[in-house]
């Protein structure tokens, strides 16, 4: 619906007065008022009378046509303009009658010639009114559509700003949970303990901490990253925490073939994994196992983080906390195309993100093939990658530094 039907301010009425003046000049010109030899007094009198007609007819059109447009605008094009033109003609004749009554009352229209003035003025009034009416209606409609587009653009910009704000809040929350004194103290102590006994391990852990902090403090990062980049940060975080918790922390990462290049919200898995470490591993003496899985669910990638901790009340989601911020980011980035499913009970908590596919993949994908990386022993250096296909093969590389 064009904005002309909803907003009529000073600029609108200014345009109407300008159109009325143009119509009055047109009437004077058609009647020969600008012909050579016409006296200025006669010209001004003709212009004043034309302004009476133009302002009465133009004002009636300006008042009534927005309501007519509202009634007819959603109809087919031919029916719409037929209704608009018929309405303009009726309003023009009514305005012409009112103007003639006014001029008759002040004595300008001679007695006994009222009908003649009406008949002679109809054709000129209809032509000028229809030309100006159609022009103004089309202009106001296009202007209204432009205003609607501007409002939609501002709304989109506001939503994008809100998404950036939520991402920044999640980023700050993640920074706070990582760069708190006891975390750094424990991490640096672990590095110091490895320096003499396992220099390579100390170097690897230092690199993991640097990667983690770089990800947290990267102010130029995009709202979405590939799944493999997100998992790289998650592994660095878990490897650091594994030094701290020892065999209390057990984790596995399994991603379906072809999902690594899919885009997910930045730090989304990191938020879920941190929750599992905090509420499942740290809260219990025996620790917990954390499983990260990624598969395709139709056109969306399904990423799940599961642990075997004590669980929590999934029906409550405190405002401003990790899950609440993550749900808000999903809504802002993808609307109702993305979702977050939370299932929790004692012994099993699973949070699943369903994110629309945003990256086109090249090459063939084997849907039954998955790649998993499992680490369950904190003292074991080899990292094993298992390819699950009809011929299962396990490859262990002691020199793998991931």
LINBELNOR-V876843 format. One record per residue. N is the residue number from 1. RES is the residue in three letters. SS is DSSP state (alpha for helix, beta for strand, coil for the rest). Layout:
BEGIN
<<N/RES/SS> <N/RES/SS>>
END
This chain:
BEGIN
<<1/UNK/coil> <2/UNK/coil> <3/UNK/alpha> <4/UNK/alpha> <5/UNK/alpha> <6/UNK/coil> <7/UNK/coil> <8/UNK/coil> <9/UNK/coil> <10/UNK/alpha> <11/UNK/alpha> <12/UNK/alpha> <13/UNK/alpha> <14/UNK/alpha> <15/UNK/alpha> <16/UNK/alpha> <17/UNK/alpha> <18/UNK/alpha> <19/UNK/alpha> <20/UNK/alpha> <21/UNK/alpha> <22/UNK/alpha> <23/UNK/alpha> <24/UNK/alpha> <25/UNK/alpha> <26/UNK/alpha> <27/UNK/alpha> <28/UNK/alpha> <29/UNK/alpha> <30/UNK/alpha> <31/UNK/coil> <32/UNK/coil> <33/UNK/coil> <34/UNK/coil> <35/UNK/coil> <36/UNK/coil> <37/UNK/coil> <38/UNK/coil> <39/UNK/coil> <40/UNK/alpha> <41/UNK/alpha> <42/UNK/alpha> <43/UNK/alpha> <44/UNK/alpha> <45/UNK/alpha> <46/UNK/alpha> <47/UNK/alpha> <48/UNK/alpha> <49/UNK/alpha> <50/UNK/alpha> <51/UNK/alpha> <52/UNK/alpha> <53/UNK/alpha> <54/UNK/alpha> <55/UNK/alpha> <56/UNK/alpha> <57/UNK/alpha> <58/UNK/alpha> <59/UNK/alpha> <60/UNK/alpha> <61/UNK/alpha> <62/UNK/alpha> <63/UNK/alpha> <64/UNK/alpha> <65/UNK/alpha> <66/UNK/alpha> <67/UNK/alpha> <68/UNK/alpha> <69/UNK/alpha> <70/UNK/alpha> <71/UNK/alpha> <72/UNK/alpha> <73/UNK/coil> <74/UNK/coil> <75/UNK/coil> <76/UNK/coil> <77/UNK/alpha> <78/UNK/alpha> <79/UNK/alpha> <80/UNK/alpha> <81/UNK/alpha> <82/UNK/alpha> <83/UNK/alpha> <84/UNK/alpha> <85/UNK/alpha> <86/UNK/alpha> <87/UNK/alpha> <88/UNK/alpha> <89/UNK/alpha> <90/UNK/alpha> <91/UNK/alpha> <92/UNK/alpha> <93/UNK/alpha> <94/UNK/alpha> <95/UNK/alpha> <96/UNK/alpha> <97/UNK/alpha> <98/UNK/alpha> <99/UNK/alpha> <100/UNK/alpha> <101/UNK/alpha> <102/UNK/alpha> <103/UNK/alpha> <104/UNK/alpha> <105/UNK/alpha> <106/UNK/coil> <107/UNK/coil> <108/UNK/coil> <109/UNK/coil> <110/UNK/coil> <111/UNK/coil> <112/UNK/coil> <113/UNK/coil> <114/UNK/alpha> <115/UNK/alpha> <116/UNK/alpha> <117/UNK/alpha> <118/UNK/alpha> <119/UNK/alpha> <120/UNK/alpha> <121/UNK/alpha> <122/UNK/alpha> <123/UNK/alpha> <124/UNK/alpha> <125/UNK/alpha> <126/UNK/alpha> <127/UNK/alpha> <128/UNK/alpha> <129/UNK/alpha> <130/UNK/alpha> <131/UNK/alpha> <132/UNK/alpha> <133/UNK/alpha> <134/UNK/alpha> <135/UNK/alpha> <136/UNK/alpha> <137/UNK/alpha> <138/UNK/alpha> <139/UNK/alpha> <140/UNK/alpha> <141/UNK/alpha> <142/UNK/alpha> <143/UNK/alpha> <144/UNK/alpha> <145/UNK/alpha> <146/UNK/alpha> <147/UNK/alpha> <148/UNK/alpha> <149/UNK/alpha> <150/UNK/alpha> <151/UNK/alpha> <152/UNK/alpha> <153/UNK/alpha> <154/UNK/alpha> <155/UNK/alpha> <156/UNK/alpha> <157/UNK/alpha> <158/UNK/alpha> <159/UNK/alpha> <160/UNK/alpha> <161/UNK/alpha> <162/UNK/alpha> <163/UNK/alpha> <164/UNK/alpha> <165/UNK/alpha> <166/UNK/alpha> <167/UNK/alpha> <168/UNK/alpha> <169/UNK/alpha> <170/UNK/alpha> <171/UNK/alpha> <172/UNK/alpha> <173/UNK/alpha> <174/UNK/alpha> <175/UNK/alpha> <176/UNK/alpha> <177/UNK/alpha> <178/UNK/alpha> <179/UNK/coil> <180/UNK/coil> <181/UNK/alpha> <182/UNK/alpha> <183/UNK/alpha> <184/UNK/alpha> <185/UNK/alpha> <186/UNK/alpha> <187/UNK/alpha> <188/UNK/alpha> <189/UNK/alpha> <190/UNK/alpha> <191/UNK/alpha> <192/UNK/alpha> <193/UNK/alpha> <194/UNK/alpha> <195/UNK/alpha> <196/UNK/alpha> <197/UNK/alpha> <198/UNK/coil> <199/UNK/alpha> <200/UNK/alpha> <201/UNK/alpha> <202/UNK/alpha> <203/UNK/alpha> <204/UNK/alpha> <205/UNK/alpha> <206/UNK/alpha> <207/UNK/alpha> <208/UNK/alpha> <209/UNK/alpha> <210/UNK/alpha> <211/UNK/alpha> <212/UNK/alpha> <213/UNK/alpha> <214/UNK/alpha> <215/UNK/alpha> <216/UNK/alpha> <217/UNK/alpha> <218/UNK/coil> <219/UNK/coil> <220/UNK/coil> <221/UNK/coil> <222/UNK/coil> <223/UNK/coil> <224/UNK/beta> <225/UNK/beta> <226/UNK/beta> <227/UNK/alpha> <228/UNK/alpha> <229/UNK/alpha> <230/UNK/alpha> <231/UNK/alpha> <232/UNK/alpha> <233/UNK/alpha> <234/UNK/alpha> <235/UNK/alpha> <236/UNK/alpha> <237/UNK/alpha> <238/UNK/alpha> <239/UNK/alpha> <240/UNK/alpha> <241/UNK/alpha> <242/UNK/alpha> <243/UNK/alpha> <244/UNK/alpha> <245/UNK/alpha> <246/UNK/alpha> <247/UNK/alpha> <248/UNK/alpha> <249/UNK/beta> <250/UNK/beta> <251/UNK/beta> <252/UNK/beta> <253/UNK/beta> <254/UNK/beta> <255/UNK/beta> <256/UNK/beta> <257/UNK/coil> <258/UNK/coil> <259/UNK/coil> <260/UNK/coil> <261/UNK/coil> <262/UNK/coil> <263/UNK/beta> <264/UNK/beta> <265/UNK/beta> <266/UNK/coil> <267/UNK/coil> <268/UNK/alpha> <269/UNK/alpha> <270/UNK/alpha> <271/UNK/alpha> <272/UNK/alpha> <273/UNK/alpha> <274/UNK/alpha> <275/UNK/alpha> <276/UNK/alpha> <277/UNK/alpha> <278/UNK/alpha> <279/UNK/alpha> <280/UNK/alpha> <281/UNK/alpha> <282/UNK/coil> <283/UNK/coil> <284/UNK/coil> <285/UNK/coil> <286/UNK/coil> <287/UNK/coil> <288/UNK/beta> <289/UNK/beta> <290/UNK/beta> <291/UNK/beta> <292/UNK/beta> <293/UNK/beta> <294/UNK/beta> <295/UNK/beta> <296/UNK/beta> <297/UNK/beta> <298/UNK/coil> <299/UNK/coil> <300/UNK/beta> <301/UNK/beta> <302/UNK/beta> <303/UNK/beta> <304/UNK/beta> <305/UNK/beta> <306/UNK/beta> <307/UNK/beta> <308/UNK/coil> <309/UNK/coil> <310/UNK/coil> <311/UNK/coil> <312/UNK/coil> <313/UNK/coil> <314/UNK/coil> <315/UNK/coil> <316/UNK/coil> <317/UNK/coil> <318/UNK/coil> <319/UNK/coil> <320/UNK/coil> <321/UNK/coil> <322/UNK/alpha> <323/UNK/alpha> <324/UNK/alpha> <325/UNK/alpha> <326/UNK/alpha> <327/UNK/alpha> <328/UNK/alpha> <329/UNK/alpha> <330/UNK/alpha> <331/UNK/alpha> <332/UNK/alpha> <333/UNK/alpha> <334/UNK/alpha> <335/UNK/alpha> <336/UNK/alpha> <337/UNK/alpha> <338/UNK/coil> <339/UNK/beta> <340/UNK/beta> <341/UNK/beta> <342/UNK/beta> <343/UNK/beta> <344/UNK/beta> <345/UNK/beta> <346/UNK/coil> <347/UNK/coil> <348/UNK/beta> <349/UNK/beta> <350/UNK/beta> <351/UNK/beta> <352/UNK/beta> <353/UNK/beta> <354/UNK/beta> <355/UNK/beta> <356/UNK/beta> <357/UNK/coil> <358/UNK/coil> <359/UNK/coil> <360/UNK/coil> <361/UNK/coil> <362/UNK/coil> <363/UNK/coil> <364/UNK/coil> <365/UNK/coil> <366/UNK/coil> <367/UNK/coil> <368/UNK/coil> <369/UNK/coil> <370/UNK/beta> <371/UNK/beta> <372/UNK/beta> <373/UNK/beta> <374/UNK/beta> <375/UNK/beta> <376/UNK/coil> <377/UNK/coil> <378/UNK/coil> <379/UNK/coil> <380/UNK/coil> <381/UNK/coil> <382/UNK/coil> <383/UNK/beta> <384/UNK/beta> <385/UNK/beta> <386/UNK/beta> <387/UNK/beta> <388/UNK/beta> <389/UNK/coil> <390/UNK/coil> <391/UNK/coil> <392/UNK/coil> <393/UNK/beta> <394/UNK/beta> <395/UNK/beta> <396/UNK/beta> <397/UNK/beta> <398/UNK/coil> <399/UNK/coil> <400/UNK/coil> <401/UNK/coil> <402/UNK/coil>>
END
